[in-house]
Amino acid sequence: MPSNGNAGEDAGSHRALETLRSLLTTDETLEAWAMEHRLFALTHRRVCIAATSGRFISLTRRLLGGYDSADIRWQDLKETRIRAGIIGADLTLVAQTSSDLNIGSEVDRVWTFEGLRKDQAQALYRICQQHDQVWREKRRVRELEELRAKSGGVQFGNAPPAYSSTEGSGAESEPARRLRQAREMLDAKLISDSEFESIKAKIVSGL
């Protein structure tokens, strides 16, 4: 369990932390959390935020009891920014609508949390960055796999090639298009030389 809180935390902070723990699902762990300074929460209820093994959680207590919570899955996170001052720090998260490795999603959520305890905000920022890098790599691999499928798809059985030998001389044949895409991937360093040769061999074998 994280210990990035201060020994002299008030009862409200402890209640917020216990509420956060109660929101965790099976096998989900709390990695770090941060509480807004009282100085920055004179006009509203204090906000508590947390990073878990599966998501980012925001928790705001209601005036008359209870709380409101919201979360961002790590696969939806696109950017994290921090701005630290003398006594506090602001943390901003940008999330996309949905993910499931969907690279082209629209960005529709920008969350900014102001006046956080600086050491806690910095710990949260590092964790957000780590999860962001992990999912960026997963999206990159997914994109690469999709490009490979388009450029070097394998034909099964005796299926005829997806082009006609009677195509006009001005039209690019399907094998030529796939080979060109593979060359572009090689030039962009998305695939290695050996992978390019493998794709080229598959294209040639289908002629």
C-alpha beads as a LAMMPS data file, in Angstrom:
LAMMPS data file: protein, C-alpha beads

207 atoms
206 bonds

1 atom types
1 bond types

-500.0 500.0 xlo xhi
-500.0 500.0 ylo yhi
-500.0 500.0 zlo zhi

Masses

1 110.0

Atoms # bond

1 1 1 0.000 0.000 0.000
2 1 1 1.419 3.451 -0.846
3 1 1 2.765 5.676 1.876
4 1 1 3.035 9.003 0.089
5 1 1 0.909 10.822 2.654
6 1 1 2.156 12.884 5.600
7 1 1 2.029 11.683 9.191
8 1 1 0.010 14.707 10.243
9 1 1 -2.806 14.272 7.761
10 1 1 -6.265 15.345 8.964
11 1 1 -9.185 13.020 9.481
12 1 1 -10.722 14.078 6.150
13 1 1 -7.689 12.809 4.273
14 1 1 -7.868 9.465 6.025
15 1 1 -11.584 9.146 5.240
16 1 1 -10.907 9.942 1.597
17 1 1 -8.159 7.325 1.472
18 1 1 -10.431 4.703 2.996
19 1 1 -13.108 5.563 0.435
20 1 1 -10.557 5.154 -2.361
21 1 1 -9.585 1.758 -1.050
22 1 1 -13.240 0.711 -0.968
23 1 1 -13.522 1.483 -4.703
24 1 1 -10.790 -0.945 -5.706
25 1 1 -11.832 -4.027 -7.608
26 1 1 -10.496 -7.529 -7.091
27 1 1 -6.735 -7.690 -7.715
28 1 1 -6.580 -3.892 -8.188
29 1 1 -3.899 -2.184 -6.091
30 1 1 -3.519 1.431 -5.009
31 1 1 -0.157 2.724 -6.253
32 1 1 -0.214 6.377 -5.139
33 1 1 -2.646 9.114 -4.136
34 1 1 -2.759 12.862 -3.603
35 1 1 -4.911 15.255 -1.608
36 1 1 -5.638 18.869 -2.403
37 1 1 -4.223 21.411 0.045
38 1 1 -6.852 23.024 2.267
39 1 1 -5.459 26.406 1.194
40 1 1 -6.535 25.696 -2.399
41 1 1 -9.967 24.369 -1.454
42 1 1 -11.529 27.353 0.307
43 1 1 -14.421 27.602 -2.169
44 1 1 -15.103 23.925 -2.855
45 1 1 -14.839 20.459 -1.395
46 1 1 -11.343 19.016 -1.385
47 1 1 -10.424 16.602 -4.149
48 1 1 -8.541 13.346 -3.674
49 1 1 -6.998 11.554 -6.653
50 1 1 -5.265 8.215 -6.992
51 1 1 -3.406 5.938 -9.375
52 1 1 -4.155 2.236 -9.236
53 1 1 -2.845 -0.714 -11.192
54 1 1 -5.701 -0.313 -13.679
55 1 1 -6.868 3.312 -13.728
56 1 1 -6.738 6.880 -12.456
57 1 1 -9.465 7.817 -9.935
58 1 1 -10.849 11.210 -8.897
59 1 1 -12.860 11.467 -5.684
60 1 1 -14.802 14.556 -4.527
61 1 1 -16.817 14.573 -1.302
62 1 1 -20.283 16.089 -1.408
63 1 1 -21.261 18.924 0.912
64 1 1 -23.996 16.920 2.636
65 1 1 -22.228 13.582 2.692
66 1 1 -21.313 10.967 0.165
67 1 1 -18.942 11.456 -2.723
68 1 1 -18.649 11.682 -6.493
69 1 1 -16.054 9.590 -8.290
70 1 1 -14.768 9.364 -11.852
71 1 1 -11.957 7.434 -13.458
72 1 1 -9.755 7.163 -16.528
73 1 1 -8.494 3.796 -17.711
74 1 1 -4.776 3.796 -18.437
75 1 1 -5.413 2.727 -22.020
76 1 1 -7.430 5.942 -22.495
77 1 1 -4.693 8.249 -21.208
78 1 1 -2.984 10.332 -23.880
79 1 1 -0.999 12.952 -21.979
80 1 1 -0.051 13.975 -18.438
81 1 1 1.347 17.358 -17.408
82 1 1 2.508 18.738 -14.063
83 1 1 3.228 22.277 -12.912
84 1 1 4.873 22.565 -9.495
85 1 1 5.031 25.678 -7.351
86 1 1 6.493 26.426 -3.949
87 1 1 3.793 24.771 -1.835
88 1 1 1.620 22.942 -4.332
89 1 1 1.377 21.404 -7.772
90 1 1 -1.201 21.166 -10.567
91 1 1 -1.709 17.900 -12.428
92 1 1 -3.441 17.721 -15.836
93 1 1 -4.561 14.557 -17.609
94 1 1 -5.814 14.330 -21.189
95 1 1 -7.872 11.260 -22.063
96 1 1 -9.503 9.977 -25.227
97 1 1 -13.122 8.932 -25.586
98 1 1 -12.422 5.211 -25.700
99 1 1 -9.494 2.981 -26.346
100 1 1 -9.313 -0.786 -26.661
101 1 1 -6.191 0.092 -28.671
102 1 1 -8.251 2.431 -30.864
103 1 1 -5.590 4.756 -32.201
104 1 1 -7.905 7.227 -33.866
105 1 1 -10.147 8.156 -30.929
106 1 1 -11.140 11.765 -30.351
107 1 1 -9.827 13.538 -27.253
108 1 1 -12.754 14.727 -25.175
109 1 1 -11.617 14.894 -21.550
110 1 1 -9.116 17.216 -19.935
111 1 1 -8.862 16.980 -16.159
112 1 1 -6.876 19.515 -14.124
113 1 1 -6.354 19.163 -10.381
114 1 1 -4.947 22.265 -8.708
115 1 1 -3.225 22.799 -5.375
116 1 1 -2.121 19.210 -4.771
117 1 1 0.587 18.382 -2.269
118 1 1 3.720 18.590 -4.341
119 1 1 5.428 15.335 -3.366
120 1 1 2.202 13.403 -3.862
121 1 1 1.510 15.034 -7.236
122 1 1 5.027 14.229 -8.427
123 1 1 4.619 10.574 -7.424
124 1 1 1.314 10.406 -9.302
125 1 1 2.850 12.074 -12.347
126 1 1 5.612 9.463 -12.528
127 1 1 3.106 6.617 -12.343
128 1 1 0.882 8.196 -15.001
129 1 1 3.907 8.535 -17.273
130 1 1 4.837 4.892 -16.764
131 1 1 1.353 3.640 -17.646
132 1 1 1.180 6.054 -20.588
133 1 1 4.435 4.679 -22.025
134 1 1 3.226 1.085 -21.647
135 1 1 0.002 1.777 -23.546
136 1 1 1.741 3.903 -26.185
137 1 1 3.925 0.892 -26.953
138 1 1 0.886 -1.388 -27.119
139 1 1 -0.805 0.997 -29.572
140 1 1 2.380 1.195 -31.633
141 1 1 2.560 -2.600 -31.839
142 1 1 -1.126 -2.770 -32.782
143 1 1 -0.610 -0.177 -35.529
144 1 1 2.417 -2.077 -36.810
145 1 1 0.463 -5.325 -36.921
146 1 1 -2.311 -3.650 -38.894
147 1 1 0.192 -2.219 -41.381
148 1 1 1.835 -5.612 -41.768
149 1 1 -1.534 -7.234 -42.393
150 1 1 -2.273 -4.711 -45.145
151 1 1 1.161 -4.954 -46.754
152 1 1 2.024 -8.611 -46.449
153 1 1 -1.161 -10.594 -46.030
154 1 1 -0.755 -14.303 -46.722
155 1 1 -3.046 -15.964 -49.232
156 1 1 -4.553 -19.244 -48.129
157 1 1 -5.283 -22.322 -50.216
158 1 1 -5.692 -21.792 -53.943
159 1 1 -7.400 -18.425 -53.646
160 1 1 -6.603 -16.278 -56.680
161 1 1 -4.562 -13.145 -56.155
162 1 1 -6.579 -9.973 -55.552
163 1 1 -5.643 -8.421 -58.892
164 1 1 -6.196 -9.046 -62.554
165 1 1 -3.497 -9.472 -65.184
166 1 1 -5.694 -7.454 -67.514
167 1 1 -5.423 -4.299 -65.424
168 1 1 -4.547 -1.203 -67.390
169 1 1 -0.914 -0.314 -67.628
170 1 1 -1.537 2.898 -65.705
171 1 1 -3.032 1.142 -62.661
172 1 1 -0.885 -0.158 -59.835
173 1 1 -1.255 -3.901 -59.383
174 1 1 -2.110 -5.331 -55.971
175 1 1 1.324 -6.999 -55.474
176 1 1 3.049 -3.741 -56.447
177 1 1 0.916 -1.814 -53.977
178 1 1 1.690 -4.243 -51.154
179 1 1 5.376 -4.165 -51.990
180 1 1 5.351 -0.370 -52.021
181 1 1 3.656 -0.264 -48.611
182 1 1 6.209 -2.699 -47.229
183 1 1 9.035 -0.514 -48.584
184 1 1 7.453 2.547 -46.930
185 1 1 7.278 0.673 -43.627
186 1 1 10.941 -0.283 -43.976
187 1 1 11.939 3.296 -44.747
188 1 1 9.958 4.479 -41.702
189 1 1 11.787 1.845 -39.591
190 1 1 8.496 0.174 -38.654
191 1 1 9.870 -3.176 -39.800
192 1 1 13.354 -4.644 -40.038
193 1 1 15.214 -5.672 -43.211
194 1 1 14.483 -9.333 -42.529
195 1 1 10.791 -8.626 -42.013
196 1 1 10.706 -6.714 -45.299
197 1 1 12.336 -9.622 -47.120
198 1 1 9.798 -12.009 -45.582
199 1 1 6.884 -9.827 -46.711
200 1 1 8.390 -9.506 -50.189
201 1 1 8.787 -13.286 -50.434
202 1 1 5.125 -13.794 -49.550
203 1 1 4.071 -11.291 -52.187
204 1 1 6.238 -12.935 -54.854
205 1 1 5.028 -16.413 -53.943
206 1 1 1.464 -15.291 -54.590
207 1 1 2.177 -14.239 -58.189

Bonds

1 1 1 2
2 1 2 3
3 1 3 4
4 1 4 5
5 1 5 6
6 1 6 7
7 1 7 8
8 1 8 9
9 1 9 10
10 1 10 11
11 1 11 12
12 1 12 13
13 1 13 14
14 1 14 15
15 1 15 16
16 1 16 17
17 1 17 18
18 1 18 19
19 1 19 20
20 1 20 21
21 1 21 22
22 1 22 23
23 1 23 24
24 1 24 25
25 1 25 26
26 1 26 27
27 1 27 28
28 1 28 29
29 1 29 30
30 1 30 31
31 1 31 32
32 1 32 33
33 1 33 34
34 1 34 35
35 1 35 36
36 1 36 37
37 1 37 38
38 1 38 39
39 1 39 40
40 1 40 41
41 1 41 42
42 1 42 43
43 1 43 44
44 1 44 45
45 1 45 46
46 1 46 47
47 1 47 48
48 1 48 49
49 1 49 50
50 1 50 51
51 1 51 52
52 1 52 53
53 1 53 54
54 1 54 55
55 1 55 56
56 1 56 57
57 1 57 58
58 1 58 59
59 1 59 60
60 1 60 61
61 1 61 62
62 1 62 63
63 1 63 64
64 1 64 65
65 1 65 66
66 1 66 67
67 1 67 68
68 1 68 69
69 1 69 70
70 1 70 71
71 1 71 72
72 1 72 73
73 1 73 74
74 1 74 75
75 1 75 76
76 1 76 77
77 1 77 78
78 1 78 79
79 1 79 80
80 1 80 81
81 1 81 82
82 1 82 83
83 1 83 84
84 1 84 85
85 1 85 86
86 1 86 87
87 1 87 88
88 1 88 89
89 1 89 90
90 1 90 91
91 1 91 92
92 1 92 93
93 1 93 94
94 1 94 95
95 1 95 96
96 1 96 97
97 1 97 98
98 1 98 99
99 1 99 100
100 1 100 101
101 1 101 102
102 1 102 103
103 1 103 104
104 1 104 105
105 1 105 106
106 1 106 107
107 1 107 108
108 1 108 109
109 1 109 110
110 1 110 111
111 1 111 112
112 1 112 113
113 1 113 114
114 1 114 115
115 1 115 116
116 1 116 117
117 1 117 118
118 1 118 119
119 1 119 120
120 1 120 121
121 1 121 122
122 1 122 123
123 1 123 124
124 1 124 125
125 1 125 126
126 1 126 127
127 1 127 128
128 1 128 129
129 1 129 130
130 1 130 131
131 1 131 132
132 1 132 133
133 1 133 134
134 1 134 135
135 1 135 136
136 1 136 137
137 1 137 138
138 1 138 139
139 1 139 140
140 1 140 141
141 1 141 142
142 1 142 143
143 1 143 144
144 1 144 145
145 1 145 146
146 1 146 147
147 1 147 148
148 1 148 149
149 1 149 150
150 1 150 151
151 1 151 152
152 1 152 153
153 1 153 154
154 1 154 155
155 1 155 156
156 1 156 157
157 1 157 158
158 1 158 159
159 1 159 160
160 1 160 161
161 1 161 162
162 1 162 163
163 1 163 164
164 1 164 165
165 1 165 166
166 1 166 167
167 1 167 168
168 1 168 169
169 1 169 170
170 1 170 171
171 1 171 172
172 1 172 173
173 1 173 174
174 1 174 175
175 1 175 176
176 1 176 177
177 1 177 178
178 1 178 179
179 1 179 180
180 1 180 181
181 1 181 182
182 1 182 183
183 1 183 184
184 1 184 185
185 1 185 186
186 1 186 187
187 1 187 188
188 1 188 189
189 1 189 190
190 1 190 191
191 1 191 192
192 1 192 193
193 1 193 194
194 1 194 195
195 1 195 196
196 1 196 197
197 1 197 198
198 1 198 199
199 1 199 200
200 1 200 201
201 1 201 202
202 1 202 203
203 1 203 204
204 1 204 205
205 1 205 206
206 1 206 207
